[in-house]
Amino acid sequence: MLLMLGCAGGSSDGAPGAGGAAGTFGQGGFGGSQAQSGGAVSAGGGGIGQGGATASGGSIVTVRGGQGGDLATGGANAQGGANGQGGNPGLGGANTEGGAPAAGGTIPTSCDDQATLEGTVSDVDVGVTIPVTGSDKTYYLGPNWWDRFDGETEDYQGLSFTIRDSANAAQPATEGNPLGYPSLYIGTYKGQVTGASNLPRRVSDLISIPAEMVTNALSKDTSNFNAAYDVWFTANDTPLASDEFSPRQGGAYLMVWLFDPADRQPRGGQCSPDAGCWGDVTEHSVDGVPGTWDVWIDHTDPLCISYVSTTPQDQLKFDLNDFIKDAVANGYGIQPEMYLSIIFGGFEVWGGGDGLQMQRFCAAVY
């Protein structure tokens, strides 16, 4: 069964696109284990040096705990001496990519995953698991030509892929559904569980989601495709059943479009016969993210929120959690008690997809 992803909209004349997104809700290990491959965590940030016993007339002995330290022996007894000083805090362990932050560690501000697997995907819907070098983390490349398949393939190298479409397939202008959404993702979709994704994760527990997308989109005619993140939320952490192809009632989609295709649009927004269609919120600024964004909101359940860059760009390195926090703060529909379940990065293609490149995709959840 072919499954629809995301908040694909209609044509530029305002014809509404079919809604829906699909896949199985992500099950990752919640929180991850502490500091695997990142160094042990010093309990309590390091032992405290025991103070010297008080006695009269003696000198003061100063004691320092080691890094992550064992307890230092206190000062020697002497008459009139002061208590010995406690040890310095031990250094916290490093973070494991995709796992919960180690106690005392810092949260990475970038996603640095690398992979080397190469090959070609030629199926309508069956893709490939891509292991991250030196880690238990994996991504999945899914072709997902859910509406129409014309023999497209995806050449992949690590966390990048190129669409090959010798037939130059295209949807008619009146068709709102894209041909498909070839994409890389972390989480769980159609039973494909990626490793060390730290998903699902409650929205209120999210700390940071460093993410990166680099494409060659602006070197091509962008009128009939987008380059977009598609982020899924569910009302609880119960995985979707095999016959559930959206985040179910009470869930949501959040998309980030790097540009506005001339002939296509997201779901939602406002339209008039004379002026066409526009976002529900225009020229919106998101704290921590450069540029301004038009926000399109479709209140169908599950709802869809699409942030569309007002300045075309073919790459973006940012904290995805900034968009999530913005959607919560502005009442667009994402709720703190929802669960982030899956993060896709790819292209919704209505046409012109041959040669499109995802030159790098990366996302990590903390």
SULBEL-V651749 format. One record per backbone hydrogen bond with DSSP energy under -1.0 kcal/mol. NH is the residue of the N-H (numbers start at 1). CO is the residue of the C=O. Records with the same first field share a line. If there is no record, write none. Layout:
# SULBEL-V651749
NH = CO + CO
This chain:
# SULBEL-V651749
12 = 263
14 = 11
28 = 199
38 = 35
45 = 42
46 = 43
47 = 69
50 = 72
56 = 79
58 = 79
69 = 66
80 = 56
81 = 55 + 78
90 = 45
94 = 38
99 = 96
100 = 31
105 = 102
119 = 156
121 = 154
128 = 141
130 = 139
132 = 137
133 = 114
135 = 132
138 = 195
139 = 130
140 = 185
141 = 128
142 = 183
145 = 124
146 = 144
147 = 179
148 = 179
153 = 164
154 = 121
155 = 162
156 = 119
157 = 160
158 = 117
161 = 358
162 = 155
163 = 356
164 = 153
168 = 165
171 = 350
175 = 172
179 = 349
181 = 144
183 = 142
184 = 345
185 = 140
186 = 343
189 = 192
192 = 189
194 = 187
201 = 340
203 = 338
204 = 336
205 = 202
206 = 203
211 = 318
212 = 362
213 = 316
214 = 360
215 = 314
216 = 357
219 = 216
220 = 217
226 = 348
228 = 346
229 = 256
230 = 344
231 = 254
232 = 342
233 = 252
234 = 339
244 = 241
251 = 248
252 = 233
253 = 303
254 = 231
255 = 305
256 = 229
257 = 307
258 = 227
263 = 223
264 = 261
265 = 10
267 = 7
270 = 278
272 = 276
276 = 272
278 = 270
280 = 295
281 = 295
284 = 293
289 = 286
293 = 284
294 = 308
295 = 281
296 = 306
298 = 304
303 = 251
304 = 298
305 = 253
306 = 296
307 = 255
308 = 294
309 = 257
310 = 292
313 = 258
316 = 213
318 = 211
320 = 209
322 = 319
324 = 320
325 = 321
326 = 322
327 = 323
328 = 324
329 = 325
330 = 326
331 = 328
332 = 327
338 = 335
339 = 234
340 = 201
341 = 232
343 = 186
344 = 230
345 = 184
346 = 228
347 = 182
349 = 180
350 = 224
351 = 224
355 = 163
356 = 353
358 = 161
359 = 214
360 = 214
361 = 159
362 = 212
364 = 210
366 = 208
